[in-house]
Amino acid sequence: MEDNKCVILDLTDCRYLGELHQRIKVAFDFPDYYGENWDAFYDLICTDSKAEMIIILGKNEMSKSLEAQFERMCKTIDDAKCHLAGYGISLEYKIEE
C-alpha cells in the first residue's frame, strides 16, 4: 500500500442512494464494474482500494432520507477495517463537518 493514502468522500448535498454510490465510486476511483451496493463497496474497499484513511465530509448536509444508508456505509467500512486488520492493513475513517 502507498503511505498515508487518504480518500476524501464529500457527501455535501447528496440526495439519493444512487448519487451516494456515484460519489463513492469517484472518490475511491473504483472501476466501472462497481455494483453500487454495500456488498460491492465492501469487496472493492478490501481488494481494490489503497485507502488508509477515509475522510467523510458533508454528513449533516446530506438528505435526511439517507441517514440509514450512511450508517450502513460506516458499518461496511468498520467491517472492512476488521477484515483488513487481519492482514496487517490499516484502514481508518473520520467524519468531519
Secondary structure as GFF3:
##gff-version 3
##sequence-region A 1 97
A	DSSP	beta_strand	6	10	.	.	.	ID=ss1
A	DSSP	alpha_helix	17	28	.	.	.	ID=ss2
A	DSSP	alpha_helix	38	47	.	.	.	ID=ss3
A	DSSP	beta_strand	53	57	.	.	.	ID=ss4
A	DSSP	three_ten_helix	59	61	.	.	.	ID=ss5
A	DSSP	three_ten_helix	64	66	.	.	.	ID=ss6
A	DSSP	alpha_helix	67	85	.	.	.	ID=ss7
A	DSSP	beta_strand	92	96	.	.	.	ID=ss8
###
